[in-house]
Amino acid sequence: MTDLNDIFVFNNHPNGVRWLDKDMNTNERQVVNSWWNEQIHQYGTEIDYYSSGYNLTEHDFVYGEDPTSKYKDPIRMIMCLNLNENAIVMQKFGLVAEDEVTGFMSIDSFHQAMSGDDKEPKSGDVFNLIEYGSRDRPGGREGKWFEITERLEQDVSQINPIIGHYIWLIKAKRFEYSYEPGLSGERVQDQVYDDAFSGVLTGGTQEVSDEKGYLDDIQDKSKQVFDYDKYEQSNTDVYGGYSPNEGDRPK
């Protein structure tokens, strides 16, 4: 194989070193790496990072998921954010307003903070903007939660000066909590349910969900129309009817 120096003689010239020669710009790349770390820690915000415990060896191909997976305990980190709140997205169901975020995280800092197999951010990991949203929001609200959808270490237009690799570029969408073990939903973000209780029941490994503070329970409202419990012969079959015999209907 022909040596590049035989073709590009300029490479060997004492005053003609290639700026992107990685054998020659180690110190320069270290300076850029230190600059990235400084920018993130000066202008970043604190997050709680929850690493997904999804295990491919435990994947159940019937359910299409790992039913025993849970999120690990949170790790406090610093991330620099480009937050786009109420981003308008066109879907087949129409226009949807969703929050999305682009985050910048130091590779070195992530390695130092994490342990075990969690050496890189991955899709499915979740983080909570604890500093931006938790300390002074009114009405007991807390920081928004986001789920990582994409992780990059190469985007030469944004994060790879002199073709070095210094940070993780993370893209994430607003997380929709559905009682995943190890996580909790955002406070003061309850949906309206048809009952005074919805969520995790007793007897499991997760904390039992709080009862909803609804005054107008749908069960009480329905009893004002017709209270099935007052009639022994009531038939609540989904196909209708109160009893096998037409004459046994309550008057």
HELIX and SHEET records of a PDB file:
HELIX    1   1 LEU A    4  ILE A    7  1                                   4    
HELIX    2   2 VAL A    9  ASN A   12  5                                   4    
HELIX    3   3 THR A   26  TYR A   43  1                                  18    
HELIX    4   4 LEU A   56  GLU A   58  5                                   3    
HELIX    5   5 ILE A  107  ALA A  113  1                                   7    
HELIX    6   6 ILE A  130  SER A  134  1                                   5    
HELIX    7   7 PRO A  138  GLY A  140  5                                   3    
HELIX    8   8 PRO A  161  ILE A  163  5                                   3    
HELIX    9   9 ILE A  218  VAL A  225  1                                   8    
HELIX   10  10 TYR A  228  LYS A  230  5                                   3    
HELIX   11  11 GLU A  246  ASP A  248  5                                   3    
SHEET    1   A 7 THR A  45  TYR A  50  0                                        
SHEET    2   A 7 ILE A  75  GLN A  91 -1                                        
SHEET    3   A 7 GLY A  94  SER A 106 -1                                        
SHEET    4   A 7 ILE A 167  ARG A 174 -1                                        
SHEET    5   A 7 TRP A 145  LEU A 152 -1                                        
SHEET    6   A 7 VAL A 126  ASN A 128 -1                                        
SHEET    7   A 7 THR A  45  TYR A  50 -1                                        
END                                                                             
